[in-house]
Amino acid sequence: MAIKINSTTVIDDSRNIVGVAVSALSHFNVPSGNTASRRGSPESGEVRFNTETNDFELYDGTDWMLVITVAE
């Protein structure tokens, strides 16, 4: 499944990062909150940071999947 930001593919179906130009000084904010604050009707491809579990999560259309765990 490709991941898109503003209709632009940033990760393709083969999990390759594409079409992203980021300098060392760039950043973007990811939606965040605890498990209970997940949207009630998420869309496939949504990414968020779970502040309760310290994980980045991706909604695959059926369930939330672990993408990255942040080490403490």
N, C-alpha and C positions, 0 to 999 in steps of 0.2 A: 504494500500500500504506500503510495506517495504521500509526502507531507507537503502542504502548501501554505504559504503565508501571503495574504492578499492576492490570491489566485495565481501566485508564482510558485512553481515547484521548487522546493529547496532540498528535499531528499526524495530520490526516485524510487521506483518499485524494487530496485536491487540494493537499496540502502546506501546509495552513493550520494554524497552532498554535491549539489549542482546549483549553478546560478546564484551563488552567494558571494558577495564581495564585502568582507568585513576587515576593517583595520584593527590594529591592536588597541585603539581607543574607543572602538564601537561597542555598543551593548544594546540589548533589548530586554524588556520586562516580560516575564512569563506570569500568567495568572497563578495565584497561589492561595492556599488555605488548607484547613484540615480536611480529613476524609468526609466529615458531615457536610462540608460546604461545597461539595461537587455539585455541578449543575444537574437539575432534575431530568433534563432532556438533552444530554450532550450530543454533539455531532461527531461522526467518524473523523478521526484525525486531530481532535482537540488534544492539546498538550497543556499540562499544568504541573506546578510544584506542590507536593503534599507536605505541608509544614509539620504534620503529625508524625510522618514516617521518614522525612528527609529524602523522598524519592521524586524523580520526575516521572510523570505518568502520561500515557497515551491512551485515548479511547479508540478502540478498534472497531466500533460499531455495535459491539455486544457487551464488552467489559473493559474496565480500566486495566492497562498492562503496565508493568514496571519497565521503564526505559533506562534510567540511570539512578543509582543510589549514591547519595553524597556521603562520603566518609566523614566521620566526626573526629 
